[in-house]
Amino acid sequence: MLEQDVEIKLWDWLIKNNSFIKQIYFNRKNKINIPTFQTKGINKKPDFLIDLDRGYGSKFIAIEIKTIKKSKDIYDASKILDYYKNYLLSKTKYYINNKEIKINHFAIATENSPIGRLFKEDNIIVDNENREDEWAKINSQLKLIPRYEYMKTRDFLRNLWASWRRLRKELLFQEAPSIGIIINYENVPILFTMIYVNWLKTKRARWGQRFWRI
């Protein structure tokens, strides 16, 4: 499947199964005439922008999309961190209808996102509530991470977060967009991400894992 066909497949899946999406924008003209977004500055950009409103106004997710033909292509999707860095440093700015927008989340998706994983070969499922890892067990019970994850996809995401933490140390940023993946979980699309949690009045602001229906 070509990447442009994957984009249409994911657009169709998200449009039919979402709860909070207002609009999806492609990064270029497309054969189904979906609206597009633009960038200024360093013109390297992800494939989708999703305008999401969970009741708190529009939040935008920038998504890098890959086919599953070769695993290395999916690993190459970690270039989402380059987009992230360029956005933080204001080297790339995003626009819809000539209006600059704020990016709240950066994420990766593949043609296998609708079946809950990123890779073609990824058949081992991890039950986080029954692992020896106490941290994973507790966070799963608190519903901060999904109970079930495909192992290869899980490892990819943790490696992405490790690279992102190095970027945090390099740029010395605190509050910033989240970084994660888009997958199906319990028959709905979710954003599984690392986000700056600053809305809990009883706890200090800090980065933490969350997965939200989109």
N, C-alpha and C positions, 0 to 999 in steps of 0.2 A: 504494500500500500504506500502511495506517495504521501509526502508530508501534507500537501494541500488536501488530500482526501482524508487524512487523519484529522485535520482541522475541522472539516465539515462533519465528520463522524462525532467528534467531541462536542461541537456546537449543537448538533441534533440531540445528543444524550443530555446535555446540560439544559437545553431549552425544554425538553420533555419531562425532566425529572427534578428541576430545581424548585426551591421554595421562595427564594429571595432575590433572584437575578432580575434586574431591570432591563439590561441590554448587554450584548456581547459585541465587541468591536474587533475586526481583523486588522492586521498591520499593512494590508495592501488590498487592492481591488480583488474581488473573488467572484466565482461563477454563480453564487447564490445571492449576490448583491447585498451582503451584510454590511452595515456601516463600518467605517475605518477610523483608526486613530492615527495621529501623526506625532513625530518627535522633531526636536530641534537640538542642535549641538552635535555630539557624537551620535551618528545615525545608526547605531546598532541597537536593535530592539527586539523584544519578545514577540510572540505570534498573536496573542490575544490580550485584550483588556476586558475584564468583566466589571460591570457596574452593579454592585451588590448593595441592597438595603435591607438590613435585618431589624429595622425599626429605629435606627440612629442616624439616618441620612446615608447618602451614597458613600461607599467605600470601594476603591478600585483594586483589583487583583491583576497583576501583570503575569502572564503565563507563557513559559517556554514549552513548546510541544515537539515530541519526537515520535518517530516510528519505532517499531520493535524489531526491525530486521537484524540489526547488529547491536549487541549490548554496549559496545564502545560508543555508539551514537547517543545512547541514553546517559552514559557517564559524561559525555561531552556537554550534556545539558546543564552541567554545573557552571557553564558560562553565565548562567542566570546571575551568578555573583558579580560578574563584570557589569551587567546591567544595573545591579543593585548599587555597586560602587559608583558608577557613573551618575546614577540618580542622586545618591547622597551628596556627591561633590558638585552637583548642579551642572555636570558636563552634558547630561541628556535631560531634556524637559519634555513632558508628555502633554499632548493637546487633543481635545475633541471639539470639533466645530470652532477651531481657532481659540478656544478657551483652555488655559493651562489647568491641569488637574493634579491632585496629589495622589501618589501611589501609596496604598496602605499595606499591600501584601505582594510578595513575589513568590511564584510557585512554578513547579514542573508537572507536566502531565504527558502521558503517552496514549497510544491507541488502546492499551490495556487498562487504562484508568477505569473504564466502566465495569471491569470485572475485579477491581480491587487491588491491582498491582501494576507495576511499571514495566516489568520485563516479560519477555516471551517465555522463558524457562524460569519459573519461580513457583514451585509447587509445595514447598514446605511452609506450613502455617504454624506460627508461634502463638501460644496462649499466654498472654502476659500475666494473667491472674494466677497461673500455676507454674511460674518460673521460680528458680532459686534466687533470682535477682530481686531483692526486697524492694528496691526503688521502683522497678517496673511493675511489680505486683501492687504496691500501694497506689501508684499513679493510675494504674488501670482501674482499680477499685474506686478511686475518686473521679473516674471518667475524665481524666486529663489526657490520657492516651487511649487509643482503641484497645479493646481486649484482644482482638485477633489481628495479626499482621503477617503478610507474606515475608519470609525471612530475607530474601535478596532485596526486596523493596525497603524493608526496615533498615537493613545495613546501609543501603544507598543513602537513605534520608539521614541517618546518624552521621555518616561521613560528610554529607552536605552541611549539616549543622556544625561539625568540627571545623570545616573550612571557613564557615561563616564566623565562628568564634575567633579564628585567627584574623579575619578581616576586622572584627570589632576591636581587637587589640591594636591592629595597625592604624585604624582611623580614630580610635578613642571615642566612638560614638556610644550613646546610651539609648535614648528613645529613638526608634527608627522603624521602618517597615518590617513586617514579619517575613519569614522565609520558610517554605514548605512544599507540599505536593498536593495535587488534586486526585482523589481516588473515590471509588464507590465503597461505601461501608453500610451494611445493613440496608442495601437497596436504595441508598440515596447518595448523591455526590457530596463529599466533604472536603474541606480545606484542613489538612493536618499540618500544623505550623508551629514555629517557635515565635512567640509574640511577647512584646513588652507589656506586662500586666500591671497597669497603674490605676485600676478602677476598684480595687478591693480596699475599702476604708480601714479594715482591721489589720492589713498586712502592708509591709513596705513594697514599693514598686520594684519589680524585677522581671527578668525574662523567664518564660515558662512555656511548656507544651500545651497546646489546646487542639481539639478537633471540633469543627463546627459544620453543621449542615449548611449548604449553600443553595 
